[in-house]
Amino acid sequence: MTTWEYLITPLPLHTPKQVLDMHGSEGWELVSIVTGPEGGSVAYLKRPKQ
């Protein structure tokens, strides 16, 4: 059975692709992007726990 670890990170308006590419290169998979409580975007990511 796969065990997951999760990352929740804000996405800056001017560099969202760079942030997602950086985390993707570390093995993180994007699960969802939602509007944060203060109006910005927040990304939820997961990867298999090592």
Jmol script that loads the backbone (N, CA, C; Angstrom):
load data "model"
ATOM      1  N   MET A   1       0.833  -1.176   0.000  1.00  0.00           N
ATOM      2  CA  MET A   1       0.000   0.000   0.000  1.00  0.00           C
ATOM      3  C   MET A   1       0.886   1.251   0.000  1.00  0.00           C
ATOM      4  N   THR A   2       0.536   2.235  -0.812  1.00  0.00           N
ATOM      5  CA  THR A   2       1.298   3.474  -0.887  1.00  0.00           C
ATOM      6  C   THR A   2       0.910   4.394   0.258  1.00  0.00           C
ATOM      7  N   THR A   3       1.921   4.941   0.909  1.00  0.00           N
ATOM      8  CA  THR A   3       1.724   5.959   1.930  1.00  0.00           C
ATOM      9  C   THR A   3       2.152   7.289   1.331  1.00  0.00           C
ATOM     10  N   TRP A   4       1.362   8.338   1.537  1.00  0.00           N
ATOM     11  CA  TRP A   4       1.611   9.634   0.918  1.00  0.00           C
ATOM     12  C   TRP A   4       2.070  10.662   1.931  1.00  0.00           C
ATOM     13  N   GLU A   5       2.855  11.630   1.445  1.00  0.00           N
ATOM     14  CA  GLU A   5       3.127  12.836   2.203  1.00  0.00           C
ATOM     15  C   GLU A   5       2.588  14.001   1.383  1.00  0.00           C
ATOM     16  N   TYR A   6       2.248  15.091   2.056  1.00  0.00           N
ATOM     17  CA  TYR A   6       1.559  16.199   1.412  1.00  0.00           C
ATOM     18  C   TYR A   6       2.290  17.509   1.628  1.00  0.00           C
ATOM     19  N   LEU A   7       2.114  18.415   0.667  1.00  0.00           N
ATOM     20  CA  LEU A   7       2.684  19.756   0.740  1.00  0.00           C
ATOM     21  C   LEU A   7       1.587  20.746   0.381  1.00  0.00           C
ATOM     22  N   ILE A   8       1.436  21.782   1.182  1.00  0.00           N
ATOM     23  CA  ILE A   8       0.502  22.865   0.913  1.00  0.00           C
ATOM     24  C   ILE A   8       1.346  24.125   0.786  1.00  0.00           C
ATOM     25  N   THR A   9       1.236  24.803  -0.375  1.00  0.00           N
ATOM     26  CA  THR A   9       2.087  25.963  -0.624  1.00  0.00           C
ATOM     27  C   THR A   9       1.323  27.069  -1.345  1.00  0.00           C
ATOM     28  N   PRO A  10       1.603  28.325  -0.997  1.00  0.00           N
ATOM     29  CA  PRO A  10       0.983  29.425  -1.740  1.00  0.00           C
ATOM     30  C   PRO A  10       1.598  29.516  -3.140  1.00  0.00           C
ATOM     31  N   LEU A  11       0.815  29.981  -4.102  1.00  0.00           N
ATOM     32  CA  LEU A  11       1.306  30.187  -5.470  1.00  0.00           C
ATOM     33  C   LEU A  11       1.344  31.690  -5.748  1.00  0.00           C
ATOM     34  N   PRO A  12       2.530  32.254  -5.933  1.00  0.00           N
ATOM     35  CA  PRO A  12       2.609  33.681  -6.248  1.00  0.00           C
ATOM     36  C   PRO A  12       1.982  33.965  -7.613  1.00  0.00           C
ATOM     37  N   LEU A  13       1.319  35.100  -7.739  1.00  0.00           N
ATOM     38  CA  LEU A  13       0.654  35.451  -8.988  1.00  0.00           C
ATOM     39  C   LEU A  13       1.630  35.573 -10.159  1.00  0.00           C
ATOM     40  N   HIS A  14       2.846  36.010  -9.897  1.00  0.00           N
ATOM     41  CA  HIS A  14       3.791  36.268 -10.979  1.00  0.00           C
ATOM     42  C   HIS A  14       4.639  35.052 -11.378  1.00  0.00           C
ATOM     43  N   THR A  15       4.678  33.984 -10.570  1.00  0.00           N
ATOM     44  CA  THR A  15       5.529  32.825 -10.906  1.00  0.00           C
ATOM     45  C   THR A  15       4.896  31.479 -10.551  1.00  0.00           C
ATOM     46  N   PRO A  16       3.618  31.246 -10.815  1.00  0.00           N
ATOM     47  CA  PRO A  16       3.041  29.964 -10.404  1.00  0.00           C
ATOM     48  C   PRO A  16       3.677  28.768 -11.120  1.00  0.00           C
ATOM     49  N   LYS A  17       3.988  28.905 -12.413  1.00  0.00           N
ATOM     50  CA  LYS A  17       4.573  27.793 -13.155  1.00  0.00           C
ATOM     51  C   LYS A  17       5.938  27.406 -12.598  1.00  0.00           C
ATOM     52  N   GLN A  18       6.747  28.390 -12.270  1.00  0.00           N
ATOM     53  CA  GLN A  18       8.078  28.102 -11.734  1.00  0.00           C
ATOM     54  C   GLN A  18       7.990  27.363 -10.400  1.00  0.00           C
ATOM     55  N   VAL A  19       7.047  27.759  -9.558  1.00  0.00           N
ATOM     56  CA  VAL A  19       6.872  27.092  -8.259  1.00  0.00           C
ATOM     57  C   VAL A  19       6.425  25.644  -8.476  1.00  0.00           C
ATOM     58  N   LEU A  20       5.448  25.435  -9.367  1.00  0.00           N
ATOM     59  CA  LEU A  20       4.968  24.076  -9.624  1.00  0.00           C
ATOM     60  C   LEU A  20       6.037  23.225 -10.296  1.00  0.00           C
ATOM     61  N   ASP A  21       6.809  23.800 -11.221  1.00  0.00           N
ATOM     62  CA  ASP A  21       7.906  23.057 -11.861  1.00  0.00           C
ATOM     63  C   ASP A  21       8.968  22.645 -10.843  1.00  0.00           C
ATOM     64  N   MET A  22       9.285  23.549  -9.915  1.00  0.00           N
ATOM     65  CA  MET A  22      10.292  23.244  -8.889  1.00  0.00           C
ATOM     66  C   MET A  22       9.840  22.063  -8.032  1.00  0.00           C
ATOM     67  N   HIS A  23       8.587  22.110  -7.560  1.00  0.00           N
ATOM     68  CA  HIS A  23       8.091  21.030  -6.718  1.00  0.00           C
ATOM     69  C   HIS A  23       7.912  19.740  -7.531  1.00  0.00           C
ATOM     70  N   GLY A  24       7.518  19.867  -8.791  1.00  0.00           N
ATOM     71  CA  GLY A  24       7.398  18.690  -9.655  1.00  0.00           C
ATOM     72  C   GLY A  24       8.735  17.980  -9.835  1.00  0.00           C
ATOM     73  N   SER A  25       9.813  18.751  -9.944  1.00  0.00           N
ATOM     74  CA  SER A  25      11.139  18.141 -10.096  1.00  0.00           C
ATOM     75  C   SER A  25      11.588  17.430  -8.820  1.00  0.00           C
ATOM     76  N   GLU A  26      10.941  17.743  -7.700  1.00  0.00           N
ATOM     77  CA  GLU A  26      11.223  17.083  -6.417  1.00  0.00           C
ATOM     78  C   GLU A  26      10.302  15.886  -6.183  1.00  0.00           C
ATOM     79  N   GLY A  27       9.474  15.561  -7.189  1.00  0.00           N
ATOM     80  CA  GLY A  27       8.606  14.394  -7.076  1.00  0.00           C
ATOM     81  C   GLY A  27       7.199  14.675  -6.611  1.00  0.00           C
ATOM     82  N   TRP A  28       6.853  15.945  -6.413  1.00  0.00           N
ATOM     83  CA  TRP A  28       5.505  16.303  -5.961  1.00  0.00           C
ATOM     84  C   TRP A  28       4.541  16.308  -7.137  1.00  0.00           C
ATOM     85  N   GLU A  29       3.329  15.816  -6.919  1.00  0.00           N
ATOM     86  CA  GLU A  29       2.266  15.801  -7.919  1.00  0.00           C
ATOM     87  C   GLU A  29       1.152  16.738  -7.458  1.00  0.00           C
ATOM     88  N   LEU A  30       0.731  17.632  -8.355  1.00  0.00           N
ATOM     89  CA  LEU A  30      -0.329  18.578  -8.036  1.00  0.00           C
ATOM     90  C   LEU A  30      -1.660  17.842  -7.884  1.00  0.00           C
ATOM     91  N   VAL A  31      -2.345  18.101  -6.781  1.00  0.00           N
ATOM     92  CA  VAL A  31      -3.652  17.504  -6.533  1.00  0.00           C
ATOM     93  C   VAL A  31      -4.750  18.528  -6.796  1.00  0.00           C
ATOM     94  N   SER A  32      -4.551  19.767  -6.313  1.00  0.00           N
ATOM     95  CA  SER A  32      -5.592  20.775  -6.437  1.00  0.00           C
ATOM     96  C   SER A  32      -5.008  22.162  -6.223  1.00  0.00           C
ATOM     97  N   ILE A  33      -5.665  23.155  -6.833  1.00  0.00           N
ATOM     98  CA  ILE A  33      -5.373  24.565  -6.551  1.00  0.00           C
ATOM     99  C   ILE A  33      -6.692  25.191  -6.111  1.00  0.00           C
ATOM    100  N   VAL A  34      -6.647  25.873  -4.974  1.00  0.00           N
ATOM    101  CA  VAL A  34      -7.846  26.517  -4.441  1.00  0.00           C
ATOM    102  C   VAL A  34      -7.520  27.966  -4.083  1.00  0.00           C
ATOM    103  N   THR A  35      -8.559  28.754  -3.892  1.00  0.00           N
ATOM    104  CA  THR A  35      -8.394  30.122  -3.425  1.00  0.00           C
ATOM    105  C   THR A  35      -8.189  30.097  -1.919  1.00  0.00           C
ATOM    106  N   GLY A  36      -7.104  30.720  -1.482  1.00  0.00           N
ATOM    107  CA  GLY A  36      -6.798  30.755  -0.059  1.00  0.00           C
ATOM    108  C   GLY A  36      -7.699  31.718   0.687  1.00  0.00           C
ATOM    109  N   PRO A  37      -7.627  31.713   2.015  1.00  0.00           N
ATOM    110  CA  PRO A  37      -8.499  32.552   2.840  1.00  0.00           C
ATOM    111  C   PRO A  37      -8.285  34.046   2.615  1.00  0.00           C
ATOM    112  N   GLU A  38      -7.104  34.420   2.128  1.00  0.00           N
ATOM    113  CA  GLU A  38      -6.814  35.838   1.891  1.00  0.00           C
ATOM    114  C   GLU A  38      -6.882  36.191   0.410  1.00  0.00           C
ATOM    115  N   GLY A  39      -7.401  35.281  -0.423  1.00  0.00           N
ATOM    116  CA  GLY A  39      -7.625  35.577  -1.821  1.00  0.00           C
ATOM    117  C   GLY A  39      -6.601  35.049  -2.794  1.00  0.00           C
ATOM    118  N   GLY A  40      -5.414  34.664  -2.362  1.00  0.00           N
ATOM    119  CA  GLY A  40      -4.406  34.116  -3.262  1.00  0.00           C
ATOM    120  C   GLY A  40      -4.673  32.654  -3.555  1.00  0.00           C
ATOM    121  N   SER A  41      -3.876  32.086  -4.454  1.00  0.00           N
ATOM    122  CA  SER A  41      -4.006  30.670  -4.776  1.00  0.00           C
ATOM    123  C   SER A  41      -3.108  29.824  -3.881  1.00  0.00           C
ATOM    124  N   VAL A  42      -3.614  28.653  -3.523  1.00  0.00           N
ATOM    125  CA  VAL A  42      -2.872  27.697  -2.699  1.00  0.00           C
ATOM    126  C   VAL A  42      -2.876  26.360  -3.428  1.00  0.00           C
ATOM    127  N   ALA A  43      -1.695  25.747  -3.536  1.00  0.00           N
ATOM    128  CA  ALA A  43      -1.570  24.449  -4.211  1.00  0.00           C
ATOM    129  C   ALA A  43      -1.425  23.341  -3.177  1.00  0.00           C
ATOM    130  N   TYR A  44      -2.115  22.240  -3.435  1.00  0.00           N
ATOM    131  CA  TYR A  44      -2.002  21.023  -2.620  1.00  0.00           C
ATOM    132  C   TYR A  44      -1.308  19.981  -3.487  1.00  0.00           C
ATOM    133  N   LEU A  45      -0.217  19.424  -2.974  1.00  0.00           N
ATOM    134  CA  LEU A  45       0.576  18.452  -3.717  1.00  0.00           C
ATOM    135  C   LEU A  45       0.794  17.207  -2.871  1.00  0.00           C
ATOM    136  N   LYS A  46       1.092  16.083  -3.541  1.00  0.00           N
ATOM    137  CA  LYS A  46       1.380  14.843  -2.823  1.00  0.00           C
ATOM    138  C   LYS A  46       2.506  14.102  -3.535  1.00  0.00           C
ATOM    139  N   ARG A  47       3.170  13.217  -2.784  1.00  0.00           N
ATOM    140  CA  ARG A  47       4.158  12.299  -3.349  1.00  0.00           C
ATOM    141  C   ARG A  47       4.248  11.083  -2.451  1.00  0.00           C
ATOM    142  N   PRO A  48       4.663   9.949  -3.013  1.00  0.00           N
ATOM    143  CA  PRO A  48       4.815   8.758  -2.179  1.00  0.00           C
ATOM    144  C   PRO A  48       5.842   9.001  -1.078  1.00  0.00           C
ATOM    145  N   LYS A  49       5.517   8.564   0.115  1.00  0.00           N
ATOM    146  CA  LYS A  49       6.426   8.720   1.260  1.00  0.00           C
ATOM    147  C   LYS A  49       7.553   7.718   1.111  1.00  0.00           C
ATOM    148  N   GLN A  50       8.763   8.178   1.337  1.00  0.00           N
ATOM    149  CA  GLN A  50       9.950   7.327   1.182  1.00  0.00           C
ATOM    150  C   GLN A  50      10.239   6.542   2.443  1.00  0.00           C
TER     151      GLN A  50
END
end "model"
wireframe off; spacefill off
backbone 0.3
color backbone group
